[in-house]
Amino acid sequence: MEEIKGITQTKELLKGIEVLVEFGAKVAADKKVNAEDLPAVIELAKKFEVLMAAAKDADQIKEEQKH
């Protein structure tokens, strides 16, 4: 499947948001933040590159939406 040109940063931002939402849901599942949430924190740290890609060049998203 061919990727539509010009939406790379938008896709990266959405993936980063997905990672953060999943993390938040895991931590909030028991309505407490405690040591039991450490595996979720470690999992989030392993996805650091995804979050960095989401933030990098995020200012270009507005330009992507114009095309």
C-alpha positions as CSV (number, residue, x, y, z in Angstrom):
1,M,0.0,0.0,0.0
2,E,1.4,3.3,-1.0
3,E,1.6,6.0,1.6
4,I,-0.1,9.3,0.8
5,K,2.6,11.9,0.3
6,G,3.0,14.6,2.9
7,I,1.4,13.1,6.0
8,T,4.5,11.6,7.7
9,Q,4.6,14.0,10.7
10,T,0.8,13.8,11.2
11,K,1.1,10.0,11.3
12,E,4.0,10.1,13.7
13,L,2.1,12.5,16.0
14,L,-0.9,10.3,16.0
15,K,1.3,7.3,16.9
16,G,2.8,9.2,19.8
17,I,-0.6,10.2,21.1
18,E,-1.7,6.5,20.9
19,V,1.4,5.5,23.0
20,L,0.5,8.1,25.6
21,V,-3.1,7.2,25.7
22,E,-2.3,3.5,26.2
23,F,0.1,4.4,29.0
24,G,-2.4,6.6,30.7
25,A,-5.1,3.9,30.5
26,K,-2.7,1.3,32.0
27,V,-1.7,3.6,34.9
28,A,-5.3,4.8,35.5
29,A,-6.8,1.3,35.4
30,D,-6.7,0.8,39.1
31,K,-7.3,4.6,39.8
32,K,-4.0,4.7,41.7
33,V,-0.5,5.7,40.7
34,N,2.0,3.5,42.6
35,A,4.8,1.0,42.2
36,E,2.6,-1.4,40.4
37,D,2.6,1.0,37.5
38,L,6.4,0.6,37.0
39,P,6.0,-2.0,34.1
40,A,3.9,0.6,32.2
41,V,6.6,3.2,32.8
42,I,9.3,0.9,31.5
43,E,7.1,0.1,28.5
44,L,6.7,3.8,27.8
45,A,10.4,4.3,28.1
46,K,11.0,1.6,25.5
47,K,8.8,3.6,23.1
48,F,10.8,6.8,23.6
49,E,11.8,6.9,20.0
50,V,8.1,6.9,18.9
51,L,7.5,9.9,21.2
52,M,10.5,11.7,19.9
53,A,9.4,11.1,16.3
54,A,6.0,12.5,17.3
55,A,7.5,15.7,18.7
56,K,10.2,16.2,16.0
57,D,9.0,18.4,13.2
58,A,5.5,18.7,14.7
59,D,5.5,22.3,13.5
60,Q,5.3,20.9,10.0
61,I,1.9,19.3,10.6
62,K,0.1,22.5,9.8
63,E,1.8,22.6,6.4
64,E,1.0,19.0,5.7
65,Q,-2.7,19.7,6.3
66,K,-2.7,22.4,3.6
67,H,-1.8,19.8,0.9
